[in-house]
Amino acid sequence: MSHSPEDHIPVLAQELVDLIGPQPGDTVVDCTFGAGGHARLVGEMIGSEGTLIAIDRDPVARARFQEFESTASCHTRFLPVEFSQALKDLQNEGIRAAGLYMDLGMSSLQVDAAERGFSYSHEAALDMRMDPRQELTAGEILNEWPESRIKQVLQIYGEERYAGPISREIVRRRPLNTTSDLVDAIKAGMPTAARFGSGHPARRSFQALRVAVNGELDAIDAALPIAWDTLDVGGRMAAISFHSLEDRRVKQFFAGLAVGCICPPDLPICICGHEPEAKLLTRRSITAEESELEANPRSRSARLRGALKLAERPAV
């Protein structure tokens, strides 16, 4: 399936723009450009004096950026690498931003590209790479990794209750060549009753494999502090996540920055002098309104959080 940029519906778009509040002339970093839906809105707000820096390791996103660039009213730049590396590069150049955002997980471009193996609904090779230049594929994990390691992947990255029997079934059925082979193995590894009633039975396992193939959680852990350091004081950062493993990392990162005094609770006065580096812009995550859920069912699992930078992080 192919979509034009205009067909793409960015998730929580207005909520994200309201949260980071881009102003004319700002420099804003889009860490996960995808189809550029959020970038188009931000680009209009920062205007001809502003700069939109887009990052995405997926070659398909680069083609979408070129379409965006040809019509954008702001200055633009594209970095075709994984976002923690791109943010390091920006930092080394001394670039600071007034706003920064990341839309984590898969883009709709990746979900709809059946041949890339991200979807359990389409027959495809077991690929799941966001960056086709990398070597590790889902097929290599499923056909070459030991059963114990596959079980660990399904447990940790998919929170799959039946990780043990599913991983046994995967190993027993080797070689697995297609997404259909994997779906069949997952279903065979689950009790009959568990295959019905809580979404597609392969959903958690496909998520786990995708996260493992692309090192997604490691990338988030690496990128969050670099992204924060890239912001100017007074700048705003926002992140949209699509499952609890992502959202937990974002929530804990922002919460840690917003902590003030860290003295033991039994001390009568503060002696640490620690000041918060951030003000939370969202006490609870923002989720899609009913109207957005109807127009874009993929927004159902989206969670948006944000923070305002109050001070630089102390040098270690």
Disulfide bonds with the S-S distance in Angstrom:
none
